[in-house]
Amino acid sequence: MTDREARAARNQENSLTTFLAKKAEFHALLTELTQASEDHFGADPEKVLWGEAAWLSDATAKLKDIADQHFRRGEYAC
């Protein structure tokens, strides 16, 4: 194995380690958000006002942007 190949192998291993750590962090955030969603994000369904609706609309737009990036939809379409 040449020095260049060894560096490339180390780079790939480090990339994978970082990717898996970020994937675990991402999954933990999704789990937290799923649990919060099941609890209506702390809002009382009988007393929801526009502030809660606006917050959820903003959060949904951010998640939609992430999904669109991953699935190459909307402005991210090829």
C-alpha positions in Angstrom: 0.0 0.0 0.0 1.4 3.4 -1.0 1.4 6.4 1.3 -1.3 8.0 -0.8 -3.5 4.9 -0.5 -2.9 4.7 3.2 -3.9 8.4 3.6 -7.0 7.7 1.4 -8.0 4.7 3.6 -7.5 6.8 6.8 -9.6 9.6 5.3 -12.4 7.2 4.4 -12.3 5.7 7.9 -12.4 9.1 9.6 -15.2 10.2 7.2 -17.2 7.1 8.2 -16.7 7.6 11.9 -17.9 11.2 11.6 -20.8 10.2 9.5 -22.0 7.5 11.9 -21.6 9.9 14.9 -23.7 12.6 13.1 -26.3 9.9 12.1 -26.6 8.9 15.7 -27.1 12.6 16.7 -29.7 13.0 13.9 -31.6 9.9 15.0 -31.6 11.1 18.6 -33.1 14.5 17.5 -35.7 12.7 15.4 -36.6 10.5 18.4 -37.0 13.6 20.6 -39.1 15.4 18.1 -41.3 12.3 17.6 -41.9 12.2 21.3 -42.6 15.9 21.5 -45.0 15.6 18.5 -47.0 12.8 20.3 -47.4 15.3 23.1 -48.6 18.1 20.7 -45.2 19.8 21.4 -46.5 20.7 24.9 -49.5 22.6 23.5 -52.9 21.9 25.0 -55.1 20.9 22.0 -58.1 22.6 23.6 -56.2 25.9 23.9 -54.0 26.1 20.8 -53.5 29.6 19.6 -51.8 31.1 16.5 -48.3 31.2 18.1 -48.2 27.4 18.4 -49.5 27.0 14.8 -46.9 29.5 13.5 -44.1 27.7 15.4 -45.2 24.3 14.0 -45.4 25.8 10.5 -41.9 27.1 10.8 -40.5 23.8 12.1 -42.3 21.9 9.4 -40.8 24.2 6.7 -37.3 23.5 8.1 -37.9 19.7 8.1 -39.4 19.9 4.6 -36.3 21.7 3.3 -34.1 18.9 4.8 -36.3 16.2 3.1 -36.3 18.1 -0.2 -32.5 18.3 -0.1 -32.2 14.6 0.6 -34.8 13.5 -2.0 -33.8 16.2 -4.5 -37.2 17.7 -4.7 -38.3 21.3 -5.3 -35.4 23.7 -5.6 -33.0 20.8 -5.1 -34.3 18.7 -8.0 -31.6 17.8 -10.6 
